[in-house]
Amino acid sequence: MNTTTVNAEKISGFKLPQLSELLTGALVSSAIRLVALPLAGILAFLLLWSITAQNIDTSLGKFPGPAAVMEQFNALYDEHQRSREKEQAFYERQEKRNAERVAKDPSYEPRIRAYTGKETFLDQIITSLVTVMSGFLLAVAIAIPLGIAIGLSKPLNNAINPIIQVFKPVSPLAWLPLVTMVVSALYATPDPVVAKSFLVSLITVTLCCLWPMVINTAVGVAGIDKDLVNVSKVLRLPALRHVQKIVLPASVPMIFTGMRLSLGVAWMVLIAAEMLAQNPGLGKFVWDEFQNGSSNSLARIMAAVLVIGVIGFLLDRGMLTLQKLVSWDKSANQ
Amino acid sequence: MSWKKPVKTLAASLALAVGFTITPASGKELGYPEKEELTFGFIKLTDMAPIAIAYEKGFFEDEGLYVTIEAQANWKVLLDGVIDGRLDGAHMLAGQPIAATMGFGTKADIITPFSMDLNGNGITVSNAIWEEMKPNIPKMEDGRPVHPIKADALKPVVEKYKADGKPFNMGMVFPVSTHNYELRYWLAAGGIHPGFYAPHKGDTSGQIDADALLSVTPPPQMPATLEAGTIYGYCVGEPWNQQAVFKDIGVPVVTDYEIWKDNPEKVFGITREFAEKYPNTTVRVTRALIRAAMWLDENNNANRPEAVKILSQSNYVGADYDVIANSMTGTFEYEKGDKREVPDFNVFFRYNATYPYYSDAIWYLTQMRRWGQISEDKPDQWYKDLAAKVYRPDIYAAAAKSLIEEELATADQFPDFETEDGFRNPQTHFIDGIVYNGQKPNEYIEKFAIGLKSGQKL
């Protein structure tokens, strides 16, 4: 008995630590992989940035380092808060003015007009996000049906392919002047539902992020396993059911790859379009600051650059998650 | 952004304020504005101040106007915005409504009821050009150069570049900009030919026969373009000359105050259609702008520091306080450290600065003819008719009179509207000593050594 216990103890004493060691080893290594290494990378980047920044002299002062950018983040947030207070006061003044006018002229129907102050940095972020998502969704609505049609029909593919090939490599911004003029000409209502600038940004984004989705969808649809197509043929599925039951599920991974590519393009195009056309959003913020040429401008632009980068990253992650959720192919990775 | 409106309206209705009466600033005779929500465009320059002040000091709101103010990328975008209705009105170059009405560039009926300021521009050259110019400039006892500096000092430099086969590039902000005409005026007064336009031959670059090649750059980009070496000098409004001093990349050599003392500058432009469709709104906008201009010049410029603070906000001009203050508070810094008193560098109300004089419009037309933008001779009456089509002292007078009635202003602050004919007395303070009489534009054009004369056509 004694010996067995001892043995057992010996065994357990010998084995258990090894297991936990293994476990902690795995934990440590994954901690290093997931936290420490990225952290080290970021720290090294910040250090490098800081050192480089100190050695770049521009005519607007030194290139902003991490500290200066952080300071501007705070300043931008304060500005946002102040702007909200001003907004409050604006509405209060308006209420007063309306009440006064009603007192004088009872037939007057008071209206509340939207705040006319400047858009803060946070407002610009929201504007850009709304614009990019609207443009992207519009592109999805056009590209996926078009891609499926092209993928299913060889003749259609032959007809449309040259157009796609020609338009795909067009620099996004080459569209901008055309879009601006066309929107101005066609969208001439006195009381527009959405602002023209919003429409211009949106259509430019749509035009540019259409192509990766069309191509990927078409390729995905055309490349469906022959067995699946044969099954559909044997079952004599009607066209719509064929698309619904066979084509869509089978090509979902490719479609989502296309969507992910497109969203990345959309975000890049939007910022550039906003800069060029001075449409509201982060791009306008960057350009305004460049034009201001104040001693804080570079740090503020850098702050915007970081925000643009982080948002781009989050959009991509979001699409990836969505892709994994709807796709049976769990191997889709970074 | 329109998509935000519902949210904001909701927020506003939640934020119900307790109403108590304040004295209305709006007159009884003058009706309520037909259009209350307006969008005005501007370019990042200190002379947009009346618009910013009218907004920040609540003068627009006093008129029942809810105005959004948007910076524009360049003068072309701004003009197109007003024409296509994206903007209801804008801070404009005086030449823009005139040229648009005439059909040079874009054709559109644009009018102005309000002139925005006098002076406010400068000509800056790069440090390298300044070093080459310096030996040609006489010095005062303390060693500083004698001002005004004439283009005579630049002439040998330009000639050297020409002899070396290098183009001498300079920047201005728009083909019909004050800056284009001021730079040309200064250059030509010093014997440097700035080049002709020939629109009837499709040549709108303005470089025919030129010694110095002038090209267009938007105002806020001037310092960056100079720094990049694309141009050797430029003419632009403030704060972009002082910015060059602060950034240590260039030296302002002359201000427009020295080229032509108290010259008319920007105007507030709207379409004729807007003025006809919304007459009350037009008068109310003019009232608010007049009050803003008065505020800017009040008590001997006492409000200027506050104005500078407002303009330095990133949504207006956005440059640093110090840079804007340098010229807005009665001084101007030439070469770094050489800060001189120029009390009238920026005039917003004094000397009837805001009254839209026909003679001011006609001066611009004479320069358009001088440089070939108007390709053929026109009779004096043509100049006057066009000026009367664009400049609208009638709207200004209506606004001013109602302000006087409400005791927001006094009659002695304005020209005598009963006798005013819209022509300033012949003006003498030009750098080349030539006298300008707006009544006789053709006679005036004949006086220049460089420039098209009657009967000449390119």
Interface residues (C-beta under 8 A of the other chain):
Chain A: S59 L60 E87 Q88 Y91 E92 R93 Q94 E95 K96 R97 N98 A99 E100 R101 A103 K104 R111 I112 R113 A114 Y115 T116 K118 E119 D123 T127 V130 S184 A188 P192 V193 V194 A195 K196 S197 F198 A277 Q278 P280 W287 D288 E289 Q291 N292 G293 S294 S295 S297 R300
Chain B: M1 S2 W3 K4 K5 K8 T9 A11 A12 S13 A15 L16 A17 G19 F20 T21 I22 P24 Y32 E36 E37 K44 Y55 G58 E61 G64 Y66 V67 T68 I69 A71 Q72 A73 V77 D84 G85 R86 P220 Q221 P223 A224 E227 Q243 K247 D248 I249 S312 Q313 S314 N315 V317 G318 A319 D320 V323
